[in-house]
Amino acid sequence: MENAMLDDIKKLLLAGLGGVVLTKDKLEEWKKRLVKENKMSEGEAKRLIDELREAGENQWKDIEKSFREMMRKRLDSMDVADQRELEKLRSRVDELELRVSAVEKTIGPAQKLP
């Protein structure tokens, strides 16, 4: 199951990174090419590239959301505690430590708990 999870993570990252690389490297190149070949004005090309960049960013957000959902499902299936559960446990441990300390003070040093 762990290998399947790693494969899913790898696929998501590669898909997302491909979109980011396209956004950063290719969009500006395409803009220059469109203007150079007189297929669009500078302003039109810039608007098109901005729209494509925004679409890429939205796609990346969708990928991140899907990744978080996938990870939550995987963690839930493995019965792993989430942040809230860990905080509750920390609070309980802190409270129990205080209670043990109070009991140790009342029973005296000779009878302290191990």
C-alpha positions in Angstrom: 0.0 0.0 0.0 2.9 2.4 0.7 4.3 1.9 -2.8 0.9 2.7 -4.3 0.8 5.9 -2.3 4.2 6.9 -3.4 3.3 6.1 -7.0 0.2 8.3 -6.7 2.3 11.1 -5.2 4.9 10.8 -8.0 2.2 11.0 -10.7 0.6 14.1 -9.1 3.9 15.8 -8.7 5.0 15.1 -12.2 1.7 16.3 -13.7 1.9 19.4 -11.6 5.5 20.1 -12.3 4.9 19.7 -16.0 2.3 22.5 -15.8 4.6 24.7 -13.8 7.5 24.2 -16.2 5.1 25.0 -19.2 4.0 28.1 -17.4 7.4 29.4 -16.7 9.4 28.4 -19.7 7.1 28.1 -22.6 4.5 30.8 -22.2 6.9 33.7 -22.6 8.5 31.9 -25.6 5.1 31.5 -27.2 4.3 35.1 -26.6 7.5 36.3 -28.3 6.9 33.9 -31.2 3.3 35.1 -31.7 4.3 38.7 -31.7 7.4 38.1 -33.9 5.3 36.2 -36.5 2.7 39.0 -36.4 -0.1 36.7 -35.4 -0.9 38.9 -32.4 -0.1 42.3 -31.1 2.0 42.6 -27.9 -1.1 43.4 -25.9 -3.1 40.5 -27.3 -0.3 38.1 -26.7 0.2 39.3 -23.2 -3.5 38.9 -22.4 -3.5 35.4 -23.9 -0.4 34.4 -21.9 -1.9 35.9 -18.7 -5.1 33.9 -19.2 -3.0 30.7 -19.8 -0.9 31.4 -16.8 -4.0 31.9 -14.6 -5.5 28.7 -16.0 -2.3 26.9 -15.1 -2.3 28.3 -11.6 -5.9 27.2 -11.1 -5.0 23.8 -12.4 -2.2 23.6 -9.9 -4.6 24.6 -7.1 -6.9 21.8 -8.2 -3.9 19.3 -8.2 -3.0 20.5 -4.7 -6.5 20.0 -3.5 -6.7 16.5 -5.0 -3.4 15.7 -3.4 -4.6 16.8 0.0 -7.8 14.8 -0.4 -5.9 11.7 -1.5 -3.4 12.0 1.4 -6.3 12.4 3.9 -8.0 9.3 2.6 -4.7 7.3 2.7 -4.0 8.5 6.2 -7.5 7.8 7.3 -7.3 4.2 5.9 -4.1 3.7 7.9 -5.7 5.1 11.1 -3.2 7.9 11.5 -4.0 10.6 14.0 -4.6 14.1 12.6 -3.4 17.4 14.1 -6.6 17.9 16.3 -6.3 14.4 17.7 -2.6 14.9 18.5 -3.4 18.2 20.3 -6.1 16.5 22.4 -3.6 13.8 23.4 -1.0 16.4 24.3 -3.5 18.2 26.4 -4.5 14.9 28.2 -0.8 14.0 28.8 -0.2 17.5 30.2 -3.2 17.2 32.5 -2.2 13.7 33.7 1.3 15.0 34.4 -0.1 17.7 36.6 -2.3 15.3 38.4 0.6 12.8 39.0 2.8 15.7 40.2 0.0 16.7 42.7 -0.4 13.1 43.9 3.4 12.8 44.4 3.4 16.0 46.5 0.7 14.7 48.8 2.1 11.2 49.4 5.6 12.5 50.1 9.0 11.8 48.7 9.5 8.3 50.1 6.5 7.0 48.3 6.9 8.7 44.9 5.6 6.8 41.9 8.2 5.3 39.5 
